[in-house]
């Protein structure tokens, strides 16, 4: 079995500017954007040029650091702008709160930018290290599983290092070949566009399935386990992830296979008692009315477009973080 190629990084920090791979253009084109501050970073996060809860946090941390390097007086406004860029992912607020706190703790105004930049780099390093630990813990948990179902995108395009759930899949593949069943992830097709792109580059066998087919395929015994990422985990283990995750958890429970969530501890919101308090982002209906640039329905059709759903902790076999495996989570 060939060793999987190392994942393609989704962002690069050159010490002054942040370079991000525009994920809205994949897989057709690899276009890099140069970000310079809070405003363009927030815009890139909102339009999903940068996505994935851990990577959003890293990008936002650098965005705030660049903003205060340009104007130390913009610390508060930049923090507010970035913190509100997307409401569901816990990592976003976690990261910019840390950068703001580090800047405020600087001994004087001249040291503020350096403190912010150092904290952003520290967050980036921590997320990379978390990915490696998640991969190891998850691969040991799922040792023996050879057919893995997943949803959305959880690789290097979504997190530090090799990612979260996809990092576990890569580690399993390196220990013995696996086959992946990837859900397409409507309406923006992160599974079809991004996960398949990463799996193909890694040389990991895979098949793409329509979201509506995933539960039936699991019921037919075509997966040994389901593993997904997470955008916010409440204190009791209830987990928000890309919409379409909850049905997979129900299907896994009915089929008697493990449903596993993988993510760094920066995704855990201990202030939330349970998932009922998680704010679910509702995105523009145009994302659903069109498909691949073409109208998919009548132009005045009312649309519900929640970007996430919440899976109750009772359906989760384990939560894998860089600190180990919580079984059951909470």
C-alpha positions as CSV (number, residue, x, y, z in Angstrom):
1,X,0.0,0.0,0.0
2,X,1.3,3.4,-1.0
3,X,1.8,6.0,1.8
4,X,-0.7,8.8,1.4
5,X,0.8,12.1,0.2
6,X,0.9,14.9,2.8
7,X,-2.3,17.1,2.7
8,X,-2.4,20.4,0.8
9,X,-2.3,23.3,3.3
10,X,-5.2,25.7,3.2
11,X,-3.5,28.7,4.6
12,X,0.1,30.1,4.9
13,X,1.3,32.8,7.2
14,X,4.4,34.8,6.0
15,X,4.8,36.8,9.1
16,X,2.9,39.8,7.8
17,X,0.1,38.6,5.5
18,X,-2.2,35.6,5.5
19,X,-2.5,33.6,2.3
20,X,-5.6,31.4,2.0
21,X,-6.7,28.9,-0.6
22,X,-10.1,30.0,-1.9
23,X,-12.2,26.9,-1.2
24,X,-15.1,28.3,-3.2
25,X,-13.0,27.7,-6.3
26,X,-12.1,24.1,-5.6
27,X,-11.7,21.6,-7.2
28,X,-11.7,23.5,-10.6
29,X,-9.1,26.0,-9.6
30,X,-6.5,26.5,-6.9
31,X,-6.6,30.3,-6.3
32,X,-4.8,31.9,-3.3
33,X,-6.1,35.0,-1.7
34,X,-3.9,37.5,0.3
35,X,-5.6,38.8,3.4
36,X,-4.4,41.9,5.2
37,X,-6.7,42.6,8.2
38,X,-10.0,42.0,10.0
39,X,-12.3,43.1,7.2
40,X,-11.1,41.0,4.3
41,X,-10.6,38.0,6.7
42,X,-14.2,38.3,8.0
43,X,-15.4,38.5,4.4
44,X,-13.4,35.4,3.4
45,X,-14.9,33.5,6.4
46,X,-18.5,34.6,5.6
47,X,-18.4,33.5,2.0
48,X,-16.6,30.2,2.9
49,X,-13.4,31.0,1.1
50,X,-12.0,29.9,4.5
51,X,-14.1,27.3,6.3
52,X,-14.0,24.5,8.8
53,X,-14.3,25.4,12.5
54,X,-10.7,25.0,13.5
55,X,-9.3,26.8,10.4
56,X,-11.8,29.6,10.8
57,X,-10.4,30.2,14.3
58,X,-6.8,30.2,13.0
59,X,-7.6,32.6,10.1
60,X,-9.6,34.9,12.4
61,X,-6.7,35.0,14.9
62,X,-4.3,36.1,12.2
63,X,-7.0,38.6,10.9
64,X,-7.1,40.3,14.2
65,X,-3.3,40.3,14.6
66,X,-2.9,41.9,11.2
67,X,-5.6,44.5,12.0
68,X,-3.9,45.7,15.2
69,X,-0.5,45.7,13.5
70,X,-1.9,48.2,11.1
71,X,-3.9,50.2,13.7
72,X,-3.6,49.3,17.4
73,X,-6.7,51.4,18.0
74,X,-8.7,48.9,15.9
75,X,-8.4,46.0,18.4
76,X,-12.0,46.3,19.7
77,X,-13.7,46.9,16.4
78,X,-11.7,44.2,14.6
79,X,-12.5,41.7,17.4
80,X,-16.2,42.5,17.2
81,X,-16.2,42.2,13.4
82,X,-14.4,38.8,13.3
83,X,-16.3,37.4,16.3
84,X,-19.6,37.9,14.5
85,X,-18.5,36.6,11.1
86,X,-20.2,33.2,11.6
87,X,-22.3,32.3,14.7
88,X,-22.0,28.6,15.1
89,X,-18.4,27.6,15.2
90,X,-17.0,27.8,18.7
91,X,-13.4,28.1,17.5
92,X,-13.9,31.5,16.0
93,X,-14.8,33.3,19.3
94,X,-12.2,31.2,21.2
95,X,-9.4,32.3,18.9
96,X,-10.1,36.0,18.6
97,X,-10.8,36.2,22.3
98,X,-7.4,34.8,23.0
99,X,-5.7,37.2,20.6
100,X,-7.6,40.2,22.1
101,X,-6.6,39.1,25.6
102,X,-3.0,38.7,24.7
103,X,-3.0,42.2,23.1
104,X,-4.6,43.8,26.1
105,X,-2.0,42.2,28.3
106,X,0.9,43.7,26.4
107,X,2.9,46.1,28.6
108,X,2.5,49.1,26.3
109,X,1.0,50.1,22.9
110,X,4.3,49.4,21.1
111,X,4.1,45.7,22.2
112,X,0.5,45.2,21.3
113,X,0.9,44.0,17.7
114,X,3.7,41.6,18.6
115,X,1.7,40.1,21.4
116,X,-1.3,39.6,19.1
117,X,0.8,38.1,16.4
118,X,2.5,35.7,18.8
119,X,-0.8,34.5,20.1
120,X,-2.2,33.9,16.6
121,X,0.9,31.8,15.8
122,X,0.5,29.9,19.0
123,X,-3.1,29.1,18.2
124,X,-2.0,27.9,14.7
125,X,0.7,25.6,16.2
126,X,-1.7,24.2,18.8
127,X,-4.3,23.3,16.1
128,X,-1.6,21.6,14.0
129,X,-0.5,19.6,17.1
130,X,-4.1,18.8,18.0
131,X,-4.7,17.3,14.5
132,X,-1.8,14.9,15.0
133,X,-3.1,13.8,18.4
134,X,-6.7,13.4,17.2
135,X,-5.5,11.2,14.3
136,X,-3.6,8.9,16.7
137,X,-6.4,8.6,19.2
138,X,-9.1,8.1,16.6
139,X,-7.2,5.5,14.7
140,X,-6.7,3.5,17.8
141,X,-10.4,3.8,18.7
142,X,-11.5,2.6,15.2
143,X,-8.7,0.0,14.7
144,X,-10.2,-2.7,12.5
145,X,-12.7,-0.5,10.7
146,X,-12.1,-0.6,7.0
147,X,-15.2,1.1,5.5
148,X,-15.7,4.6,6.9
149,X,-18.5,6.9,6.1
150,X,-18.1,10.7,6.6
151,X,-19.9,14.0,5.9
152,X,-18.8,17.5,4.9
153,X,-15.0,18.2,4.8
154,X,-12.7,17.6,7.8
155,X,-9.2,17.5,6.3
156,X,-6.5,20.1,6.0
157,X,-8.9,22.4,4.2
158,X,-10.9,22.6,7.5
159,X,-8.4,22.4,10.3
160,X,-4.8,22.5,11.2
161,X,-2.4,19.8,10.2
162,X,-4.2,16.9,8.5
163,X,-7.6,17.9,9.8
164,X,-9.9,16.2,12.3
165,X,-12.1,13.3,11.1
166,X,-10.2,13.1,7.8
167,X,-6.9,13.0,9.8
168,X,-8.2,9.9,11.6
169,X,-9.2,8.4,8.2
170,X,-5.7,9.1,6.8
171,X,-4.1,7.4,9.9
172,X,-6.3,4.4,9.5
173,X,-5.3,4.2,5.8
174,X,-1.6,4.3,6.7
175,X,-2.2,1.4,9.1
176,X,-4.2,-0.7,6.6
177,X,-6.1,0.4,3.6
178,X,-9.6,1.8,4.1
179,X,-12.4,2.8,1.8
180,X,-14.3,6.0,2.4
181,X,-18.0,6.7,1.7
182,X,-18.2,10.5,1.4
183,X,-21.6,12.3,1.5
184,X,-21.8,15.1,-1.1
185,X,-23.0,17.7,1.6
186,X,-25.6,19.8,0.0
187,X,-26.2,22.6,-0.8
188,X,-22.6,23.7,-1.2
189,X,-21.1,20.3,-1.8
190,X,-18.1,20.4,0.6
191,X,-18.0,16.6,0.4
192,X,-18.1,16.4,-3.4
193,X,-15.8,19.4,-4.0
194,X,-13.4,19.2,-1.1
195,X,-13.3,15.9,0.7
196,X,-13.1,14.0,-2.6
197,X,-10.3,16.3,-3.7
198,X,-8.4,15.6,-0.5
199,X,-9.0,11.8,-0.7
200,X,-7.9,11.7,-4.3
201,X,-4.7,13.6,-3.6
202,X,-4.0,11.2,-0.7
203,X,-4.6,8.1,-2.8
204,X,-7.3,6.8,-0.4
205,X,-10.1,4.7,-2.1
206,X,-13.4,6.4,-1.9
207,X,-16.9,6.7,-3.4
208,X,-19.2,9.8,-3.4
209,X,-22.8,9.4,-2.4
210,X,-25.8,11.7,-2.6
211,X,-26.7,12.8,0.9
212,X,-30.1,11.2,0.7
213,X,-28.4,7.8,-0.1
214,X,-26.1,7.7,2.9
215,X,-28.5,6.3,5.5
216,X,-29.7,3.6,3.2
217,X,-26.1,2.6,2.3
218,X,-25.3,2.4,6.1
219,X,-28.4,0.3,6.6
220,X,-27.2,-2.1,3.9
221,X,-24.0,-2.7,5.9
222,X,-21.7,-0.7,3.7
223,X,-19.9,1.1,6.5
224,X,-18.1,-0.1,9.6
225,X,-18.2,3.3,11.3
226,X,-19.2,6.9,10.7
227,X,-16.8,9.7,11.7
228,X,-17.5,13.5,11.3
229,X,-16.1,16.7,12.6
230,X,-17.8,19.3,14.8
231,X,-18.4,23.1,14.9
232,X,-19.5,23.4,18.5
233,X,-19.8,20.8,21.3
234,X,-22.0,21.6,24.3
235,X,-20.9,20.6,27.9
236,X,-23.2,17.5,27.8
237,X,-21.7,16.3,24.4
238,X,-24.5,17.5,22.1
239,X,-22.7,18.4,18.9
240,X,-23.4,20.9,16.1
241,X,-22.0,19.9,12.7
242,X,-22.7,20.5,9.1
243,X,-26.4,20.0,8.3
244,X,-27.0,16.3,7.4
245,X,-25.0,15.0,10.3
246,X,-27.9,14.1,12.5
247,X,-29.5,11.7,10.1
248,X,-26.2,9.8,9.8
249,X,-26.1,9.5,13.6
250,X,-29.6,8.0,13.6
251,X,-28.6,5.6,10.7
252,X,-25.4,4.5,12.6
253,X,-27.4,3.8,15.8
254,X,-30.0,1.8,13.8
255,X,-27.2,-0.2,12.1
256,X,-25.3,-0.8,15.3
257,X,-22.1,0.9,14.2
258,X,-20.0,3.6,15.9
259,X,-20.8,7.2,15.2
260,X,-17.7,9.2,16.2
261,X,-17.1,12.9,16.4
262,X,-13.6,14.3,16.1
263,X,-12.4,17.8,16.9
264,X,-10.0,19.9,19.0
265,X,-11.0,21.0,22.5
266,X,-11.2,24.6,21.1
267,X,-14.6,23.4,19.7
268,X,-16.0,22.6,23.1
269,X,-18.3,25.3,24.6
270,X,-18.4,24.5,28.3
271,X,-20.7,27.5,28.9
272,X,-23.5,25.8,27.0
273,X,-25.3,23.1,29.1
274,X,-26.7,21.4,26.0
275,X,-27.3,21.7,22.3
276,X,-30.5,23.6,22.6
277,X,-28.5,26.8,23.2
278,X,-26.3,26.4,20.0
279,X,-27.0,29.2,17.5
280,X,-27.6,27.7,14.1
281,X,-26.6,29.8,11.2
282,X,-29.3,30.2,8.6
283,X,-27.7,31.0,5.2
284,X,-29.1,32.7,2.1
285,X,-31.8,30.7,0.3
286,X,-30.1,31.3,-3.0
287,X,-27.6,28.5,-2.1
288,X,-30.5,26.0,-2.3
289,X,-32.4,27.6,-5.2
290,X,-29.4,27.1,-7.5
291,X,-27.1,24.2,-8.2
292,X,-23.9,24.6,-10.1
293,X,-24.9,28.1,-11.2
294,X,-28.2,27.0,-12.7
295,X,-31.7,27.5,-11.2
296,X,-32.9,24.3,-9.4
297,X,-36.4,25.5,-8.6
298,X,-38.8,28.4,-9.0
299,X,-37.1,31.7,-8.3
300,X,-39.6,32.8,-5.6
301,X,-39.6,29.4,-3.7
302,X,-39.3,29.9,0.1
303,X,-36.2,28.2,1.4
304,X,-34.9,26.9,4.8
305,X,-31.1,26.7,4.7
306,X,-29.7,25.9,8.2
307,X,-26.0,25.4,7.8
308,X,-25.8,23.0,10.8
309,X,-27.8,20.5,12.8
310,X,-27.3,19.2,16.4
311,X,-26.7,15.6,17.2
312,X,-27.7,14.6,20.7
313,X,-24.9,13.2,22.8
314,X,-26.9,10.0,23.3
315,X,-26.3,9.1,19.7
316,X,-22.5,9.7,19.8
317,X,-20.3,6.7,20.4
318,X,-17.2,8.8,21.3
319,X,-15.8,12.3,21.1
320,X,-12.1,12.3,20.0
321,X,-10.0,15.3,20.9
322,X,-6.3,15.9,21.2
323,X,-6.6,15.0,24.9
324,X,-8.0,11.5,24.2
325,X,-11.4,9.8,23.8
326,X,-14.5,10.7,25.8
327,X,-16.8,7.7,25.7
328,X,-19.6,8.7,26.0
329,X,-18.9,12.4,25.5
330,X,-19.7,15.0,28.1
